Amino acid sequence: MEVSQIVLVTLFVFLGGIIALSVVSEKHRALIAIIVVVINALLTSIPSVLALSGQVQLGTLLLPHLPGQVINVRIDSLSAWFILIINFTSINGALFGSGYLKSYQHLKTNIGFHWIFYILFHISMIWVCMFDHGIIFLISWELMSISSLMLVIFEYQNKATLKAGINYMIQMHLSVVFLTMGFIWLYTETGSFNLSSLASVVSNNHSIWIFVLFFIGFAIKAGFLPFHTWLPHAHPSAPSHVSGVMSGVIVKLGIFGIFRIISYINHDWFIIGEVILSLSVITALYGIINAAVKYDFKKSLAFCTIENIGIIGIGMGLGLIGIGTQNEIIAILGFGGALLHVLNHSLFKSLLFFSAGSVYQQTHTRNIEKLGGLIKTMPVTAFFFLMGALAIGGLPLFNGFISEYLLYSGLFKGLLSGTGISHVILIVLSIVGLVMVGGISIISFTKLFGVMFLGNPRTELQHEPREASFIMLFPQYIIVALMLSIAFFPQFYFGHVLDIIHSTFPNLVALNNVQIGVINTNLTTIGHLSLYFILLLLVAFVVRFILLRKRKISSCETWGCGYVAPVPKAQYTGRSYARSFGNLFGFVVIERKNFKRISKALLYPTSRKFSTYYFDLLEKYLVMPLMKRISFVMNYFQFIQNGKIQSYVIYGLFFILIVFIGTVFHLIK
C-alpha cells in the first residue's frame, strides 16, 4: 500500500472511530479509542520501519484548489523515528488513560469528548511528520494543537484548568503565526510551500530571517526559553496520561521541525549551532533549577521537560558546529545524542507522569508536602517512579546515561578541536552546564521520591491509598522493558540513529567507519557492563532469598537519636530539603512568603499560617508585562467585534472593494 493511501485509510479509521465512540456505551469508549489508536499506529508503523531500513516511502495526493495542487507525502528515516515514538507513547497513554479515567465516571460527557480528541491528537501528530506541503502541514499542526487543547481542559469546570487551557491556546496559535509567516515568505522566495524548498533559498539576509521565523514557531512548541511558559501550566492541568503523551511526544514535534529546517539550511552552520547550543544550555539549567524547588510534582515534571528539551538542543547545536567545522564525528555525536535522547525522554518522562498520575488518582493532591510513606501502599508505582528518576538523572545502568554519554563525548571532542577562544569558552561552559543539570536533577528527584514515597504520611488523606490497577501498570512495564533494552544494547539503537543522520544530512556528514567503530565498541562495553551488573544484582537477591526464606522475620525501630516519639511534622519537607539550593539560586528562583508578622505587644499568639512559593522569573517579568501591553493595545480594536450584523456586512463589502481596486491597478494578480 502506498503511503498516500495509508494517509487516506488513517483518515477513514479516525472517522469510523468517531462514529463508534458516538454510538457505544460509556464503558466501551476507552476500548474503542485504544483499538483506533492501535490500528492507526500499525498502519503508519509499517512504512516507518521500512523507511528506517533505508526505503523512503513517497506518495502524492492531488488537491487542485491548493497552490501546487500536488501534496507530497513522505516518510523518511527522520520522520519514521518520530512516528514510531509517537505511536508507542500514544498506545501506552491510551492504555493508562483507560484505567485513570475510571475515577471520573461522573463526567460522562467529558470522557466521551476526551476520547474523540485523543484519537484526533494521535493521528494529527502522525500527519505532521508525513506531509511536505506548508498548507497541509499547518492544518495538521493546527489540528494537533486544538485537539491537545481539548485534552488539557478535560476538567473545564475548574477555572484554573480553563485558564491554563487559554494560555496554552494563545501560545500554540502564536506558534502557528510564526510558522505561517515562514511558509508565506518561503513561497515568495521559491514559489513552493514545501519545507524542503528551504534548501534552495539563496544565502542572503532573507534566508536567515526565514529560518528565524520557523525556529521560533517550532521552539514555542518544543518549550525553549523564553517560549516555555505554557508547559508548567498545561501539564499539571491535563490528565496524567495526556501529560505523559504531551511531554513525551508533542514537544518533540517542535524538535522534529527544528531538525527539518536545520537539515535544509546550507550556510552559517557554525553561527547557528553556537546560538542553539547557548540557548539550549540556558534552557536546560533554567528548567531543572525551577523543577528542584517546586512542591507540585506535576509542575516539577513539566519543568524537567524544559530541561530535557535543552539537553536535546545541546545535541542539535553541537551537530551544527560539527558541520560548520567539517568535523564529522562531532556532528554524529551531537545529532546522535539528540535523536537518542528524544527516544529516551519520551520513555522515562511518560513513565514518570504515569506513576505520578497513579499517585494523584489515589491521593487527590499534587502537593508533595501532603504526601509521604506511599512506598508501603503503592510499592510498584514507587518502583516505576524510582526507575524513571534514575533514568532522567542520566545515571549509569539506565537509558538516559547512553544519550548523555554521546553528548559529553561530542562536547569534549569539540573542546579538543576548538577553532578559537570564544568557541572553547562556549564548549567549556556547555560542559559545566550539562554537569550542573545532572547534579541538580538528582537533587530534584531525590526530593520528589523521598518526600512522596518514604517516611510517614504527612497529612490524613480521604482514604487509604492502594496500588494502581493492572491496566495502569501494564504500559509502565512495557516502558521499563524498552528503557532497559536501550541501556543493555545501545549499539543497536545507535546504528539506526547513524542511518538517520546519514540520510538527513547526506552531503554534510560523512560516516568515518574507524571512529564510529570506536563509539560502537564503547557503547557495547557500557551495555554489557550494565547488563552484568543487573544480573549480579538479581543473583544477589535470589541468593539472599534462598538463605533467608526459612528464617523468622522480626522488625524493630532504629535508633531515634534520643527522640523516640516522632510526629509527621518532624520529617523533612520538600521546602526544607530544597531550601539551601533555593537560597543559592535565589537570583533565578525567587521565593515569596505569605505570613503576618507577630506584633511585639502580642504576648500569647494564636495559631498562624505560613506558606511560601516560587514563581517563574521569565513569566512574571517578561511574558506577563508583554501580554498586558498587547492586551492594552488590542482593546482599542474591540469596536470591530461589536455584535452588529450591519457592521459585519460593511466589513465584507470593504474587503471586496479592496480586492477590486487591487485587481484594477494590478496590485493583486
C-alpha positions as CSV (number, residue, x, y, z in Angstrom):
1,M,0.0,0.0,0.0
2,E,1.4,3.4,-1.0
3,V,2.0,5.9,1.8
4,S,-0.6,8.4,0.4
5,Q,-3.2,5.6,0.5
6,I,-2.2,4.9,4.1
7,V,-3.0,8.6,4.9
8,L,-6.5,8.2,3.5
9,V,-7.0,4.9,5.4
10,T,-6.0,6.5,8.7
11,L,-8.5,9.3,8.0
12,F,-11.3,6.8,7.4
13,V,-10.2,4.8,10.6
14,F,-10.4,8.1,12.5
15,L,-13.8,9.0,11.2
16,G,-15.0,5.4,11.9
17,G,-13.7,5.8,15.4
18,I,-15.7,9.0,15.9
19,I,-18.9,7.2,14.8
20,A,-18.2,4.2,17.0
21,L,-17.5,6.4,20.0
22,S,-20.8,8.2,19.4
23,V,-22.9,5.1,19.5
24,V,-21.3,2.7,22.0
25,S,-22.0,2.8,25.7
26,E,-19.7,4.7,28.1
27,K,-17.9,1.6,29.4
28,H,-16.7,0.7,25.9
29,R,-15.5,4.1,24.7
30,A,-12.0,3.6,26.1
31,L,-11.7,0.2,24.3
32,I,-12.8,1.8,21.0
33,A,-10.2,4.6,21.4
34,I,-7.5,2.1,22.1
35,I,-8.5,0.0,19.0
36,V,-8.5,3.1,16.8
37,V,-5.1,4.2,18.1
38,V,-3.6,0.7,17.7
39,I,-4.9,0.4,14.1
40,N,-3.6,3.8,13.0
41,A,-0.3,3.0,14.8
42,L,0.1,-0.2,12.9
43,L,-0.8,1.4,9.6
44,T,1.8,4.1,10.0
45,S,4.5,2.0,11.8
46,I,4.9,-0.5,8.9
47,P,6.1,2.2,6.3
48,S,8.1,3.8,9.1
49,V,10.0,0.6,9.8
50,L,10.7,0.3,6.0
51,A,11.9,3.9,6.0
52,L,14.3,3.2,8.9
53,S,15.7,0.4,6.9
54,G,16.5,2.8,4.0
55,Q,13.4,2.5,1.9
56,V,12.0,6.1,1.8
57,Q,8.2,6.0,1.4
58,L,6.9,8.5,-1.1
59,G,3.4,9.3,-2.3
60,T,1.2,12.2,-3.6
61,L,-2.3,13.5,-3.1
62,L,-4.0,15.7,-5.6
63,L,-5.8,18.7,-4.3
64,P,-6.4,21.1,-7.2
65,H,-7.6,24.0,-5.2
66,L,-4.2,24.4,-3.3
67,P,-1.1,26.0,-4.7
68,G,1.0,23.4,-6.5
69,Q,-2.0,21.0,-6.5
70,V,0.2,18.1,-5.7
71,I,0.6,17.3,-1.9
72,N,3.8,15.3,-1.2
73,V,3.5,12.6,1.4
74,R,6.9,11.4,2.6
75,I,8.2,9.2,5.3
76,D,12.0,9.2,5.5
77,S,14.2,7.9,8.3
78,L,13.8,11.1,10.4
79,S,10.0,11.2,10.3
80,A,9.9,7.4,10.8
81,W,11.9,7.8,14.0
82,F,9.4,10.3,15.4
83,I,6.3,8.4,14.1
84,L,7.4,5.2,15.9
85,I,8.0,7.2,19.1
86,I,4.6,8.9,18.8
87,N,2.8,5.5,18.2
88,F,4.5,3.8,21.1
89,T,3.8,6.6,23.5
90,S,0.2,7.2,22.3
91,I,-0.7,3.5,22.7
92,N,0.7,3.4,26.3
93,G,-1.2,6.7,27.0
94,A,-4.5,5.2,25.8
95,L,-4.0,2.1,27.9
96,F,-3.1,4.1,31.0
97,G,-5.9,6.6,30.4
98,S,-8.5,3.8,30.2
99,G,-7.8,3.0,33.8
100,Y,-7.0,6.5,35.0
101,L,-10.3,8.0,33.8
102,K,-12.4,5.4,35.7
103,S,-12.2,7.8,38.7
104,Y,-14.0,10.4,36.5
105,Q,-17.1,8.3,35.6
106,H,-19.3,11.1,36.9
107,L,-18.0,13.3,34.0
108,K,-19.5,11.2,31.2
109,T,-19.7,14.0,28.6
110,N,-16.1,15.0,29.3
111,I,-14.9,11.4,28.8
112,G,-16.8,11.0,25.5
113,F,-15.3,14.1,24.0
114,H,-11.9,13.3,25.6
115,W,-11.5,10.0,23.6
116,I,-12.6,11.7,20.3
117,F,-10.0,14.3,20.7
118,Y,-7.4,11.7,21.8
119,I,-7.6,9.8,18.6
120,L,-7.5,13.1,16.6
121,F,-4.5,14.1,18.7
122,H,-2.7,10.9,17.8
123,I,-3.3,10.9,14.1
124,S,-2.7,14.6,13.6
125,M,0.8,14.2,15.2
126,I,1.5,11.5,12.6
127,W,0.3,13.7,9.7
128,V,2.6,16.5,10.9
129,C,5.5,14.1,10.3
130,M,4.2,12.9,6.9
131,F,3.2,16.0,4.9
132,D,5.7,18.1,3.0
133,H,3.3,20.8,1.9
134,G,3.1,24.0,4.0
135,I,-0.6,24.4,4.0
136,I,-1.5,20.8,4.8
137,F,1.3,20.8,7.4
138,L,-0.2,23.9,9.1
139,I,-3.7,22.2,9.0
140,S,-2.2,19.1,10.7
141,W,-0.3,21.3,13.1
142,E,-3.5,23.2,14.0
143,L,-5.5,20.0,14.4
144,M,-2.8,18.8,16.8
145,S,-2.8,22.0,18.8
146,I,-6.6,22.2,19.1
147,S,-7.1,18.5,20.0
148,S,-4.3,18.7,22.6
149,L,-6.0,21.9,24.0
150,M,-9.3,20.0,24.4
151,L,-7.4,17.2,26.2
152,V,-5.7,19.7,28.5
153,I,-9.1,21.3,29.6
154,F,-10.7,17.9,30.3
155,E,-11.9,19.3,33.6
156,Y,-13.1,22.5,32.1
157,Q,-15.4,23.1,35.0
158,N,-12.3,24.0,37.0
159,K,-11.4,27.7,36.4
160,A,-7.7,27.1,36.9
161,T,-7.8,24.4,34.2
162,L,-9.6,26.6,31.8
163,K,-7.1,29.4,32.4
164,A,-4.2,27.0,31.7
165,G,-6.0,25.9,28.5
166,I,-6.5,29.5,27.3
167,N,-2.8,30.2,28.0
168,Y,-1.8,27.1,26.0
169,M,-4.2,28.0,23.2
170,I,-2.7,31.5,22.8
171,Q,0.9,30.3,22.7
172,M,0.1,27.5,20.3
173,H,-1.6,29.9,17.9
174,L,1.4,32.2,18.3
175,S,3.5,29.3,17.1
176,V,1.1,29.0,14.1
177,V,1.5,32.7,13.3
178,F,5.3,32.4,13.1
179,L,5.1,29.2,11.0
180,T,2.6,30.7,8.6
181,M,4.8,33.8,8.1
182,G,7.7,31.5,7.5
183,F,5.8,29.5,4.8
184,I,4.5,32.6,3.1
185,W,7.9,34.1,3.0
186,L,9.3,30.8,1.7
187,Y,6.7,30.8,-1.0
188,T,7.6,34.3,-2.2
189,E,11.2,33.3,-2.4
190,T,10.9,29.9,-4.0
191,G,7.4,29.6,-5.4
192,S,6.8,26.4,-3.3
193,F,5.2,25.7,0.0
194,N,7.3,22.6,0.5
195,L,9.5,22.8,3.5
196,S,12.2,21.1,1.5
197,S,12.4,24.2,-0.8
198,L,14.2,25.9,2.1
199,A,17.4,24.3,0.7
200,S,17.1,26.3,-2.5
201,V,16.8,29.7,-0.8
202,V,19.8,31.8,-1.7
203,S,22.2,32.7,1.1
204,N,21.3,36.3,1.9
205,N,19.7,38.3,4.7
206,H,16.2,36.9,3.8
207,S,17.2,33.3,4.2
208,I,18.3,33.7,7.8
209,W,15.1,35.5,8.7
210,I,13.0,32.7,7.2
211,F,15.0,30.3,9.4
212,V,14.4,32.5,12.5
213,L,10.6,32.5,11.8
214,F,10.5,28.8,11.5
215,F,12.8,28.3,14.5
216,I,10.6,30.5,16.8
217,G,7.4,28.7,15.6
218,F,8.9,25.3,16.4
219,A,10.7,26.5,19.6
220,I,7.3,27.5,21.1
221,K,6.0,24.0,20.7
222,A,9.3,22.5,22.0
223,G,9.5,24.7,25.0
224,F,12.8,26.5,24.6
225,L,13.4,29.7,26.7
226,P,11.6,32.1,26.7
227,F,8.8,30.2,24.9
228,H,8.4,27.7,27.7
229,T,5.7,29.3,29.9
230,W,2.8,27.1,28.6
231,L,4.4,23.8,29.9
232,P,4.2,24.4,33.7
233,H,0.5,25.3,33.4
234,A,-0.7,22.8,30.8
235,H,0.9,19.7,32.1
236,P,-0.4,19.9,35.7
237,S,-3.9,20.7,34.4
238,A,-4.2,17.9,31.9
239,P,-5.0,14.3,32.9
240,S,-1.8,12.4,33.7
241,H,-1.9,10.2,30.6
242,V,-2.3,13.3,28.5
243,S,0.6,14.9,30.3
244,G,2.8,11.9,29.6
245,V,2.0,11.9,25.9
246,M,2.4,15.7,25.6
247,S,5.7,15.7,27.4
248,G,6.8,12.5,25.7
249,V,6.0,13.4,22.1
250,I,4.1,16.7,21.4
251,V,7.1,18.8,22.4
252,K,9.3,16.5,20.3
253,L,7.4,17.7,17.2
254,G,8.9,21.1,17.8
255,I,12.3,19.2,17.8
256,F,11.2,17.4,14.6
257,G,10.5,20.8,12.9
258,I,13.9,22.2,14.0
259,F,15.7,19.1,12.7
260,R,13.9,19.6,9.4
261,I,14.9,23.2,8.9
262,I,18.5,22.7,10.0
263,S,18.8,19.8,7.5
264,Y,17.8,22.2,4.7
265,I,20.0,25.2,5.6
266,N,23.2,25.5,3.5
267,H,25.2,28.2,5.2
268,D,26.0,29.7,8.6
269,W,26.0,26.3,10.3
270,F,28.7,27.3,12.9
271,I,27.0,30.5,14.0
272,I,23.5,28.9,14.1
273,G,25.0,26.0,16.0
274,E,26.6,28.2,18.6
275,V,23.3,30.2,19.1
276,I,21.3,27.0,19.5
277,L,23.9,25.5,21.9
278,S,23.9,28.6,24.1
279,L,20.1,28.8,24.2
280,S,19.9,25.1,25.0
281,V,22.3,25.2,27.9
282,I,20.4,28.1,29.4
283,T,17.1,26.3,28.8
284,A,18.3,23.1,30.5
285,L,19.6,25.0,33.5
286,Y,16.6,27.2,33.9
287,G,14.2,24.2,33.7
288,I,15.9,22.0,36.2
289,I,16.6,24.8,38.7
290,N,12.9,25.6,38.8
291,A,12.0,21.9,38.9
292,A,14.1,21.4,42.1
293,V,12.1,23.9,44.2
294,K,8.5,23.1,43.1
295,Y,6.1,21.4,45.5
296,D,3.6,20.4,42.8
297,F,5.1,17.2,41.5
298,K,3.5,17.5,38.0
299,K,4.7,21.1,37.7
300,S,8.2,19.9,38.7
301,L,8.0,17.2,36.0
302,A,6.9,19.9,33.5
303,F,10.0,22.0,34.2
304,C,12.1,18.8,33.8
305,T,10.6,18.6,30.3
306,I,12.0,22.0,29.6
307,E,15.4,20.8,31.0
308,N,15.4,17.8,28.6
309,I,14.4,19.9,25.6
310,G,17.5,21.9,26.4
311,I,19.6,18.7,26.5
312,I,18.3,17.7,23.1
313,G,19.0,21.2,21.8
314,I,22.6,20.9,23.0
315,G,23.0,17.9,20.7
316,M,21.5,19.8,17.8
317,G,23.7,22.8,18.3
318,L,26.7,20.6,18.7
319,G,25.9,18.8,15.5
320,L,25.7,22.0,13.5
321,I,29.0,23.1,15.0
322,G,30.4,19.8,13.7
323,I,29.1,20.5,10.2
324,G,30.4,24.1,10.4
325,T,33.9,23.0,11.4
326,Q,33.8,20.0,9.0
327,N,34.3,17.6,12.0
328,E,32.0,14.7,11.1
329,I,32.5,12.9,14.4
330,I,31.3,15.9,16.5
331,A,28.2,16.2,14.2
332,I,27.5,12.5,14.6
333,L,27.8,12.6,18.4
334,G,25.7,15.7,18.6
335,F,22.9,14.7,16.3
336,G,23.1,11.1,17.6
337,G,22.8,12.1,21.2
338,A,19.9,14.5,20.4
339,L,17.9,11.8,18.5
340,L,18.6,9.1,21.1
341,H,17.6,11.5,23.9
342,V,14.3,12.2,22.0
343,L,13.5,8.5,22.4
344,N,14.9,8.2,26.0
345,H,13.0,11.3,27.2
346,S,9.7,10.0,25.7
347,L,10.2,6.8,27.7
348,F,11.2,8.0,31.2
349,K,9.1,11.1,31.1
350,S,5.9,9.3,30.2
351,L,6.8,6.7,32.9
352,L,7.2,9.5,35.5
353,F,3.9,11.2,34.5
354,F,2.1,7.8,34.5
355,S,3.4,6.9,38.0
356,A,2.7,10.5,39.2
357,G,-0.9,10.1,37.8
358,S,-1.3,6.9,39.9
359,V,-0.3,8.8,43.0
360,Y,-2.7,11.7,42.2
361,Q,-5.6,9.3,41.5
362,Q,-5.1,7.7,44.9
363,T,-4.3,10.8,47.0
364,H,-6.2,13.6,45.1
365,T,-3.3,16.0,45.7
366,R,-0.2,17.2,43.7
367,N,1.4,18.8,46.7
368,I,4.3,16.7,47.9
369,E,4.1,18.3,51.3
370,K,0.9,16.4,52.0
371,L,2.3,13.0,51.0
372,G,4.7,10.5,52.4
373,G,5.1,6.8,53.0
374,L,3.4,5.8,49.8
375,I,6.0,3.1,49.1
376,K,4.2,1.0,51.7
377,T,0.9,1.1,50.0
378,M,2.0,1.7,46.3
379,P,5.2,-0.3,46.0
380,V,5.0,-0.9,42.3
381,T,4.3,2.7,41.5
382,A,7.2,3.7,43.7
383,F,9.4,1.3,41.8
384,F,8.4,2.8,38.5
385,F,8.9,6.4,39.7
386,L,12.3,5.4,41.0
387,M,13.3,3.9,37.7
388,G,12.2,7.0,35.8
389,A,14.0,9.2,38.3
390,L,17.3,7.3,37.9
391,A,17.0,7.3,34.1
392,I,16.2,11.0,33.9
393,G,19.2,11.8,36.1
394,G,21.5,10.3,33.5
395,L,22.9,7.7,35.9
396,P,24.7,4.6,34.6
397,L,22.7,1.3,34.1
398,F,19.8,3.3,32.5
399,N,19.0,4.6,29.1
400,G,19.4,8.3,29.9
401,F,23.1,7.7,30.5
402,I,23.6,6.5,26.9
403,S,22.4,9.7,25.2
404,E,24.2,11.9,27.7
405,Y,27.4,9.9,27.2
406,L,27.2,10.7,23.5
407,L,26.7,14.4,24.2
408,Y,29.6,14.5,26.7
409,S,31.8,12.8,24.1
410,G,30.8,15.3,21.5
411,L,31.4,18.2,23.8
412,F,34.9,17.0,24.8
413,K,35.8,16.3,21.2
414,G,34.6,19.8,20.3
415,L,36.8,21.2,23.1
416,L,39.9,19.4,21.8
417,S,39.3,20.7,18.3
418,G,38.4,24.3,19.3
419,T,38.7,26.9,16.5
420,G,39.0,29.9,18.7
421,I,39.0,31.2,22.3
422,S,35.3,32.1,22.1
423,H,34.4,28.6,20.9
424,V,36.5,27.0,23.6
425,I,34.8,29.1,26.3
426,L,31.4,28.2,24.9
427,I,32.2,24.5,25.0
428,V,33.6,24.6,28.5
429,L,30.6,26.5,29.7
430,S,28.3,23.9,28.0
431,I,30.1,21.0,29.7
432,V,29.9,22.8,33.1
433,G,26.2,23.5,32.4
434,L,25.4,19.9,31.5
435,V,27.2,18.7,34.6
436,M,25.2,21.1,36.7
437,V,22.0,19.9,35.1
438,G,22.8,16.3,36.0
439,G,23.6,17.2,39.6
440,I,20.5,19.4,40.1
441,S,18.4,16.7,38.5
442,I,19.5,14.3,41.2
443,I,18.6,16.9,43.9
444,S,15.2,17.4,42.3
445,F,14.2,13.7,42.1
446,T,15.6,12.6,45.5
447,K,13.4,15.4,46.9
448,L,10.3,14.1,44.9
449,F,10.9,10.5,45.6
450,G,11.9,10.9,49.2
451,V,9.1,13.2,50.3
452,M,6.4,11.3,48.3
453,F,7.3,7.7,48.9
454,L,9.5,7.5,52.0
455,G,8.8,8.3,55.6
456,N,5.3,8.6,57.1
457,P,2.2,10.3,55.8
458,R,2.3,14.0,56.5
459,T,-1.5,14.5,56.4
460,E,-4.5,12.4,56.7
461,L,-5.9,11.5,53.3
462,Q,-9.5,11.0,52.3
463,H,-8.9,7.2,52.0
464,E,-6.1,4.8,52.3
465,P,-4.1,4.8,49.0
466,R,-3.7,1.4,47.2
467,E,-1.8,0.2,44.3
468,A,-2.9,1.3,40.8
469,S,-4.9,-1.1,38.6
470,F,-3.2,-3.5,36.3
471,I,-4.3,-1.6,33.1
472,M,-2.4,1.4,34.5
473,L,0.7,-0.6,35.5
474,F,0.9,-2.6,32.3
475,P,2.1,0.2,30.0
476,Q,4.7,1.1,32.6
477,Y,6.1,-2.4,32.5
478,I,6.5,-2.1,28.7
479,I,8.2,1.3,29.0
480,V,10.7,-0.1,31.6
481,A,11.5,-3.0,29.3
482,L,12.3,-0.7,26.4
483,M,14.3,1.5,28.6
484,L,16.5,-1.4,29.8
485,S,16.9,-2.6,26.2
486,I,18.4,0.7,25.3
487,A,20.7,0.6,28.4
488,F,21.8,-3.0,27.6
489,F,22.0,-2.8,23.8
490,P,22.7,0.8,22.9
491,Q,24.7,-0.1,19.8
492,F,21.6,-1.4,18.2
493,Y,19.7,1.9,18.6
494,F,22.8,4.0,17.7
495,G,23.1,2.1,14.5
496,H,19.6,3.3,13.5
497,V,20.4,6.8,14.6
498,L,23.5,6.7,12.3
499,D,21.3,5.8,9.4
500,I,19.0,8.7,10.2
501,I,21.9,11.2,10.4
502,H,23.4,9.9,7.1
503,S,20.1,10.2,5.2
504,T,19.1,13.5,6.8
505,F,22.5,15.2,6.1
506,P,23.8,13.2,3.2
507,N,26.1,15.9,1.8
508,L,27.2,17.3,5.1
509,V,28.1,14.4,7.4
510,A,30.4,11.6,6.1
511,L,30.5,8.4,8.2
512,N,34.0,7.6,9.4
513,N,34.0,3.9,9.9
514,V,37.0,3.9,12.2
515,Q,35.7,6.5,14.6
516,I,32.2,5.1,14.5
517,G,33.7,1.7,15.3
518,V,35.3,3.2,18.4
519,I,31.9,4.7,19.5
520,N,30.1,1.4,18.9
521,T,32.8,-0.5,20.9
522,N,32.4,1.9,23.8
523,L,28.6,1.7,23.7
524,T,28.7,-2.1,23.6
525,T,31.0,-2.2,26.6
526,I,28.7,0.1,28.5
527,G,25.7,-2.0,27.6
528,H,27.4,-5.2,28.7
529,L,28.6,-3.7,32.0
530,S,25.1,-2.5,32.7
531,L,23.6,-6.0,31.9
532,Y,26.2,-7.8,34.0
533,F,25.6,-5.5,37.0
534,I,21.9,-6.0,36.8
535,L,22.3,-9.8,36.5
536,L,24.7,-9.7,39.5
537,L,22.2,-7.8,41.5
538,L,19.4,-10.3,40.6
539,V,21.7,-13.2,41.6
540,A,22.4,-11.5,45.0
541,F,18.7,-11.0,45.7
542,V,18.0,-14.7,44.7
543,V,20.7,-16.0,47.0
544,R,19.5,-13.7,49.8
545,F,16.0,-15.0,49.4
546,I,17.1,-18.6,49.4
547,L,19.3,-18.2,52.5
548,L,16.7,-16.2,54.5
549,R,13.4,-17.8,53.3
550,K,13.2,-20.1,56.4
551,R,14.4,-17.5,59.0
552,K,11.9,-15.7,61.2
553,I,11.4,-12.1,60.2
554,S,11.4,-9.6,63.0
555,S,11.2,-5.8,62.9
556,C,12.1,-3.1,65.3
557,E,12.7,0.6,65.4
558,T,16.0,2.1,64.5
559,W,17.9,4.4,66.9
560,G,15.8,7.5,67.3
561,C,18.6,9.9,68.1
562,G,17.3,10.3,71.7
563,Y,13.8,11.2,70.4
564,V,11.5,8.2,70.4
565,A,8.2,9.9,69.9
566,P,8.4,11.4,66.4
567,V,5.5,13.1,64.7
568,P,4.9,13.5,60.9
569,K,5.7,17.2,61.2
570,A,9.2,16.4,62.3
571,Q,10.1,14.9,58.9
572,Y,11.9,16.7,56.2
573,T,9.6,18.6,53.9
574,G,10.2,19.4,50.2
575,R,10.8,23.0,51.2
576,S,13.4,22.2,53.9
577,Y,15.1,19.8,51.5
578,A,15.5,22.4,48.7
579,R,15.8,25.5,50.9
580,S,19.6,25.7,50.7
581,F,19.5,25.1,47.0
582,G,16.8,27.8,46.6
583,N,18.9,30.3,48.5
584,L,21.9,29.5,46.4
585,F,20.0,30.1,43.1
586,G,17.8,32.9,44.6
587,F,18.6,35.1,41.6
588,V,16.8,32.6,39.3
589,V,14.0,31.1,41.5
590,I,12.6,33.9,43.7
591,E,10.7,32.9,46.8
592,R,7.6,34.7,48.1
593,K,6.3,34.2,51.6
594,N,2.7,34.7,52.8
595,F,2.6,35.4,56.5
596,K,1.8,38.1,59.1
597,R,4.5,39.3,61.5
598,I,3.7,38.7,65.1
599,S,3.2,42.0,66.9
600,K,5.6,42.7,69.8
601,A,2.6,43.5,72.0
602,L,1.0,40.1,71.4
603,L,2.2,38.0,74.4
604,Y,0.3,34.8,73.5
605,P,0.0,34.4,69.7
606,T,-2.8,32.2,68.4
607,S,-2.3,29.6,65.7
608,R,-0.9,31.1,62.5
609,K,-0.5,30.2,58.8
610,F,2.7,30.4,56.8
611,S,3.2,29.5,53.2
612,T,5.9,30.0,50.5
613,Y,6.0,29.6,46.8
614,Y,8.5,30.1,43.9
615,F,7.4,31.8,40.7
616,D,8.7,31.7,37.1
617,L,11.1,34.7,36.8
618,L,10.7,35.0,33.0
619,E,7.0,34.6,33.0
620,K,6.5,37.3,35.7
621,Y,8.9,39.9,34.4
622,L,9.0,39.2,30.7
623,V,6.0,37.4,29.4
624,M,3.2,38.8,31.6
625,P,4.2,42.5,31.1
626,L,4.4,41.9,27.3
627,M,1.0,40.2,27.3
628,K,-0.5,43.1,29.3
629,R,0.8,45.6,26.8
630,I,-0.5,43.6,23.9
631,S,-3.9,43.3,25.6
632,F,-3.9,47.1,26.2
633,V,-3.3,47.8,22.5
634,M,-5.8,45.2,21.3
635,N,-8.5,46.7,23.5
636,Y,-8.6,49.7,21.1
637,F,-9.9,47.4,18.4
638,Q,-12.8,46.0,20.4
639,F,-15.2,48.2,18.4
640,I,-14.6,45.9,15.4
641,Q,-16.4,43.0,17.0
642,N,-19.5,44.9,18.2
643,G,-22.2,42.3,17.6
644,K,-24.0,44.4,14.8
645,I,-24.7,42.4,11.6
646,Q,-24.7,45.6,9.6
647,S,-21.1,46.3,10.6
648,Y,-20.0,42.8,9.5
649,V,-21.7,43.3,6.1
650,I,-19.8,46.6,5.7
651,Y,-16.5,44.8,6.5
652,G,-17.2,42.3,3.7
653,L,-18.1,45.0,1.2
654,F,-14.9,46.9,2.2
655,F,-12.8,43.8,1.6
656,I,-14.4,43.2,-1.8
657,L,-13.7,46.8,-2.7
658,I,-10.0,46.5,-1.8
659,V,-9.7,43.3,-3.9
660,F,-11.4,45.1,-6.8
661,I,-9.1,48.1,-6.6
662,G,-6.1,45.9,-6.2
663,T,-7.0,43.9,-9.3
664,V,-7.7,47.1,-11.4
665,F,-4.3,48.6,-10.6
666,H,-2.6,45.2,-11.0
667,L,-1.6,45.2,-7.3
668,I,-3.2,41.7,-6.9
669,K,-2.6,39.1,-9.6
